[in-house]
């Protein structure tokens, strides 16, 4: 609660409102938007895109009537990311079951509590290394996510087939089950960097959050007393989720890469080269000012110069 309040008052919603930056630094931050073609966000929810050669940049677009919200709902990558979110958070119920599983190995309550700190440290280290690698290697989001998911296949295999008498081996295996969280963290940033347009972005984020909640709601249902102590069914479900997540990441990457190649082969898009806003000058006279396409609140579908991060 405290953190959310601090974010509300202290965290800027765009480079233009970053209170901790100087005017020159804000200008530099905005100029960087030209690189990824995401535009300067505005807070107007745009249901329709009206055809208008001179438009108010905060309200309308030159594209023929089309709902950005519908664009988000009909974009296949929206639902692939949503599917990934559900699959990522079904195994999240393991966080609540981990203590009970460790207790079943014969450890005391105190030792179980102490050992419960290890998975948290593993997750922090995994997320830090994974995001660092993805940031330094261009177009590596999907590959890094897959790399951090593969060890969980080994975790599932060992938890299913390792001898129940090998408590140390089972414990070590269980403690490293948190490596998979890295892929979900990367998917959040990947979704943000492959979606442009304020209305579309908040719609997609809403779907992603809903999928997150569905996964967390469904996950605990697989842990039944009749499956103890080996929990074979839950571990099989987790393994299936890991495999499907790997396939989902690779599918998203393939589709986005194909779209990038398609756009590279297209002629130069000039649809938004002659866009203006109307504003009052210092003398109080209404004038028209040209706006570069990079600073329009266009969606990734509208802006054909947009290239998807892979």
Rosetta blueprint (number, residue, H / E / L):
1 X L
2 X H
3 X H
4 X H
5 X H
6 X H
7 X H
8 X H
9 X H
10 X H
11 X L
12 X L
13 X L
14 X L
15 X H
16 X H
17 X H
18 X L
19 X L
20 X L
21 X L
22 X L
23 X H
24 X H
25 X H
26 X H
27 X H
28 X H
29 X H
30 X H
31 X H
32 X L
33 X H
34 X H
35 X H
36 X H
37 X L
38 X L
39 X L
40 X L
41 X L
42 X L
43 X L
44 X L
45 X L
46 X L
47 X L
48 X L
49 X L
50 X L
51 X L
52 X L
53 X L
54 X L
55 X L
56 X L
57 X L
58 X L
59 X L
60 X L
61 X L
62 X L
63 X L
64 X L
65 X L
66 X L
67 X L
68 X H
69 X H
70 X H
71 X H
72 X H
73 X H
74 X H
75 X L
76 X H
77 X H
78 X H
79 X H
80 X H
81 X H
82 X H
83 X H
84 X H
85 X H
86 X H
87 X H
88 X H
89 X H
90 X H
91 X H
92 X H
93 X H
94 X H
95 X H
96 X H
97 X H
98 X H
99 X H
100 X H
101 X H
102 X H
103 X H
104 X H
105 X L
106 X L
107 X L
108 X L
109 X H
110 X H
111 X H
112 X H
113 X H
114 X H
115 X H
116 X H
117 X H
118 X H
119 X H
120 X H
121 X H
122 X H
123 X H
124 X H
125 X H
126 X H
127 X H
128 X H
129 X H
130 X H
131 X H
132 X H
133 X H
134 X H
135 X H
136 X H
137 X L
138 X L
139 X L
140 X L
141 X H
142 X H
143 X H
144 X H
145 X H
146 X H
147 X H
148 X H
149 X H
150 X H
151 X H
152 X H
153 X H
154 X H
155 X H
156 X H
157 X H
158 X H
159 X H
160 X H
161 X H
162 X L
163 X L
164 X L
165 X L
166 X L
167 X H
168 X H
169 X H
170 X H
171 X H
172 X H
173 X H
174 X H
175 X H
176 X L
177 X H
178 X H
179 X H
180 X H
181 X H
182 X H
183 X H
184 X H
185 X H
186 X H
187 X H
188 X H
189 X H
190 X H
191 X H
192 X H
193 X H
194 X L
195 X L
196 X L
197 X L
198 X H
199 X H
200 X H
201 X H
202 X H
203 X H
204 X H
205 X H
206 X H
207 X H
208 X H
209 X H
210 X H
211 X H
212 X H
213 X H
214 X H
215 X H
216 X H
217 X H
218 X H
219 X H
220 X H
221 X H
222 X H
223 X L
224 X L
225 X H
226 X H
227 X H
228 X L
229 X L
230 X L
231 X L
232 X H
233 X H
234 X H
235 X H
236 X H
237 X H
238 X H
239 X H
240 X H
241 X H
242 X H
243 X H
244 X H
245 X H
246 X H
247 X H
248 X H
249 X H
250 X H
251 X H
252 X H
253 X H
254 X H
255 X H
256 X H
257 X H
258 X H
259 X H
260 X H
261 X H
262 X H
263 X H
264 X H
265 X H
266 X L
267 X L
268 X L
269 X L
270 X L
271 X L
272 X L
273 X L
274 X L
275 X L
276 X E
277 X E
278 X E
279 X E
280 X E
281 X L
282 X L
283 X L
284 X L
285 X L
286 X E
287 X E
288 X E
289 X E
290 X E
291 X L
292 X L
293 X H
294 X H
295 X H
296 X L
297 X L
298 X L
299 X L
300 X L
301 X L
302 X L
303 X L
304 X L
305 X L
306 X L
307 X L
308 X L
309 X L
310 X L
